[in-house]
Amino acid sequence: MGPPHTVERIDEVWRVVDEWWRTKPVTRNYYRVSLDDGRLVTLFHDEIVDGWFLQRY
Amino acid sequence: MVWPDRETQLSQMAPDTPRSMAPRAHVPSDLRQLDDATPYVELHLHSCFSMLSGASHIEELAETAQLLGYHALALTDSNGLYGAMEFAQELKARGIQSITGLELSVAEEDDPESPRAHLTLLAETRAGYRNLCRMISFAHGLLLDEPAAKDARRKEPWIHAAALRDHHEGLIVLTGCRQGRIPALVAEERLPEACAALEELVRWFGRDQVFVELQDNLVYGDSGRNRALVQLAERVGVGVVGTGNVHYHVRERHRLQDVMTATRHRKTLEQSHRERRPNDEFYLRPPAEQAERFAAYHPEAARNSVRIAQRCQFDLTEDLGYTLPSPQMSTGQTPDERLREVCETALRGKYTAIEQPRATARLNEELRLISKHGLSGFFLIYQEVFELAEEVAIEVRGKESARGKANLPVGRGRGSSVSSIACYLIGLSHIDPLKSNLFLGRFLNEELYSLPDIDLDFPRDIRERLIERVYERWGKDHAALVAAFPTYRLRSAVRDVGKALALPLVELSRFSRLATQHHTAADMRSEFERYPEFANRVDAPGWRDLVELVPQLSRMPRHASEHVGGMVIASEPLIDCVPCQPAAWEGRYVCQWDKDSIDDARMVKIDFLALGMLSAVEESIELIAEEQGRTLDLSRIDFADSDVYDDICNGDTVGIFQIESRAQIAMLPRSQPRNIDDLAVQVAIVRPGPIVGGAVNPYVNRRVKLRENPGYVVEMPHPDLRDVLGETLGVVIFQEQVLQVAEIMGNFGAGEAEAFRRAMSRKRSAEIMESYRAKFLAGSRANGVSEAVATRVFENLKGFAEFGFPKSHSVSFALLAYQTAWMKRYYPVEFFCGLFNNQPMGFYPPHVLTNDAKRHGISVVRPDINISRVTCSVEQDAHEQLEHGGVRVGLGYVRQVGEAGAAVIAAERERGGEFQSLFDFVQRTGLARRATESLIRIGAFDTFGMNRRELLWQLGLFGDGLVRSNLRIPKQRQLQLQLSTQQDAVPLANFTAYQRMAADYELLGLSPDSHPMTFLRPALGEGVQSSRHLQSLPGNSRVSVAGLVVCRQRPQTARGVVFLLLEDEFGMVNVMVSKEMDEEQAILVRTAMFLEVEGVAEKRAGEQRTIVATALREIIPTEALLTPEGKNWG
């Protein structure tokens, strides 16, 4: 985990709800954001565990 | 929108518009107004009529829209208007403007391989609606002739893009969802092509008619695509509009939508990742939220949805444009004059001079009502249909056949139309309404809230040809069958949801078998908890979802099908009013509305129903002529034959039309019908309406009292009702009586009484029913009827919220019931043969009919390869020791052979003579090995002198040359078989009698020789009685009986009680299982093949015995036996 950054802009928001029939369903809100250092990253909020994560492709 | 009042609308209608076409009276005064304050209108919405795509009922969508404050809403189901009328009616009742539209699949090229894209179309005007209907009809292949091409379109409709150009008028077009051509091109950044496609739409539809559709369901790529679409719209110079692409009314329903998608693609949820939607955002969101969402893309995107809604003034409930059919009048007469002339001419032929004044008075009254409602043309059209039916009957029956000479009616009237003298005179009914004292008001009355239906029953072969001839006469764009939508019930829902969840099929199948068809899918949780093996899974992964989703799937349509007989004929092209499409049955066409939507559209429909019993009767008449040289005229038999009534009163009615059920057989000995009028009551009484209304026991008890004391005077609820209720001994049994009692006792007007009946039959709200109740009680009070009596009578009437028969219908059916009872008594062999050849029909499966036939001295003889025909046939000398001869079972009855295989055998026998051996048979017919095995196992080769095991062995020696995949062999070619050699043949013991019986049940569905209980009885205790001993036991005896379960019945009117019908080798036994016992021993009650029942033999005077079960035990045969599953009747 590196130093904290500020989100400059949200470019895209999308939501994924899937695998609800499994023991570990997926309910996530994704955010494609631009950070203050110019990087574009994808974050998601997992509603099941109520936590924020960085999407690594 | 300002709604004109009803009178203004009427005055503005063209003078020749029949009054019955007038708009409905209940135009809401509080229609929500679209104005500048309206934030958003949803213009892209799918209901469950986007088959297996939309996951909400129309009612759920409408209710949610109302709660969210929508002022207008469009329905845009995929390639269909199946739900459009229901949607329009539902929204109107809630004060919401409905917009009629659809999502159409469009192909760029006129080529089945061309990729297809979605386009959203909305009807702005009546012309636009007409174009929608036409394009949908074409998309479904209405114009195609080639069966394979039609079939492909039926499964996957699409239309060539060029058709849009020719049908653009009155339509507003939106560019569609993500699967739309333009959004897809934009998403792929093929902007020049997207621009060209949009400009093409503008050329075809006009700039003001085209809108670029923006959708934001939080799907990856939505934002970028929407921004690009806005730029595209600005470049081409058209508006943008936001839509929700709604597929369910609330977020939680997304799971069901996922399951539906998986089911539609025949995949599991795991396998359908690509096909399923990525999230749960396709629900109906609040208008303000949508407006805010789309404001991020374009300031006018939401506002344009409101502007479009304001422009779409076409209202399906008012502007359909359907006119009642009317024939071409070449004589200068008006339809009224022509109908009068036809009826008066017929009247003079059908009534004597003495009868004519009364008949004329009745006719004048009817013609006045018919003219008032503008229905003369409608009657004349159906006279044309009847004339067509006469031609068809001659063609199908053949002029020289026994059927042709038997003076049989072409079709038999049923339903309320039988009460009409006009129908009687023009041939649409065969019952004289004057002689049968039939009340007209259910069919025609002053206020006529609904157009009358005319129903006709035909033998199956005549009906099939008649439908074809109707298309030939009026054209497939002017005539169509009414649609029906088979819906999910518990079993089907468990199967499809379970498959999607990848649950074990064996267990799903077991649960489905336990959860009988008595239950709706809504009962899922209680059904699950009922069985120990499933109860602990209610909250297990997968199973938990099954329990949650199955009730949601309940009542959803699975696909579009045909109504059993309803047909609509229009003078103007029908496809301008409702889309029509080819049916699965080649040569038939079906419109996209079911009978309720047709009724709401105030379209007239005629029901051509196939009645298996009519086919059986006509076949029996042919057989009687063949075997005995007699041509029967069933209209001239003795309708007062006491021997026939004795059979009926003894409950000896298995196979008899309408009075053969378990409940009927139990009741007949008490009710003792002795004439056609009594039979009409009998036909009507075992129906939910009279049962729920509490009419059954009073009627039967009064029949008993009248027999015991002919001077007994039946007390009427009110003296004025004696004329109306006299024939039913003071209770309401017929639908017409509901109207008459409401009028006489409750002071209802004629139309009001019919509206009350219809309100009940459509399960209108409790408030509406309460208002009718209050009115009825007030009217009764004014007529001097006590509150208690009025309340009791109203409860009797209210029972008709459930299904009930009109008297007109019952009289028609009673006549056929008597005729079949007469045939069973005097021509039983031919009668049973006719029944066997027209299965499935009636209450009992063939094996029960077989045993009943045998009890009547009729032999049922197994198929023989050198004697049997394709279908069953009569053999007078089948068993000389038997009184009546026998029925030879047809080869088509044999499983794995079927009618196609039987036809091959019969044709070869005709060509080459009798088969000399198994080898000869196999070589000449080339029948598949399994079919030949079946024939051996049921004894069709017994005639060759070898036993069945030896024959099977021999068949095995013929080698692989025998194994064929189909039944057809080229002409003049015989199979090359290895010759068996003598040394390969071995002596083998035959199958045991039990094994032969088991094979009969498995492969024939009946046993010509023996009943399974013959083999099982020795293992039962000595105290187990047979059915033949029951009648001689004193009342309330404790008994133990055993038998094959042939029928399970849990009537909704019986409060959880289950009735079982057991059959042993001597007859049948009625068993009553309490609700508590059913719950405790559900598996046994619902699945056991054989049962031993301990209980008390109840017996009321003269009634068939019913055993009230106190204990149940399953009898499990020691050797394998597969009998047909007992029929489950709701």
Boltz contact constraints between the chains, C-beta under 6 A:
constraints:
  - contact:
      token1: [A, 12]
      token2: [B, 223]
      max_distance: 6.0
  - contact:
      token1: [A, 14]
      token2: [B, 218]
      max_distance: 6.0
  - contact:
      token1: [A, 14]
      token2: [B, 219]
      max_distance: 6.0
  - contact:
      token1: [A, 14]
      token2: [B, 220]
      max_distance: 6.0
  - contact:
      token1: [A, 15]
      token2: [B, 218]
      max_distance: 6.0
  - contact:
      token1: [A, 15]
      token2: [B, 279]
      max_distance: 6.0
  - contact:
      token1: [A, 15]
      token2: [B, 281]
      max_distance: 6.0
  - contact:
      token1: [A, 16]
      token2: [B, 278]
      max_distance: 6.0
  - contact:
      token1: [A, 16]
      token2: [B, 279]
      max_distance: 6.0
  - contact:
      token1: [A, 17]
      token2: [B, 279]
      max_distance: 6.0
  - contact:
      token1: [A, 17]
      token2: [B, 280]
      max_distance: 6.0
  - contact:
      token1: [A, 20]
      token2: [B, 255]
      max_distance: 6.0
  - contact:
      token1: [A, 21]
      token2: [B, 269]
      max_distance: 6.0
  - contact:
      token1: [A, 21]
      token2: [B, 501]
      max_distance: 6.0
  - contact:
      token1: [A, 21]
      token2: [B, 545]
      max_distance: 6.0
  - contact:
      token1: [A, 23]
      token2: [B, 541]
      max_distance: 6.0
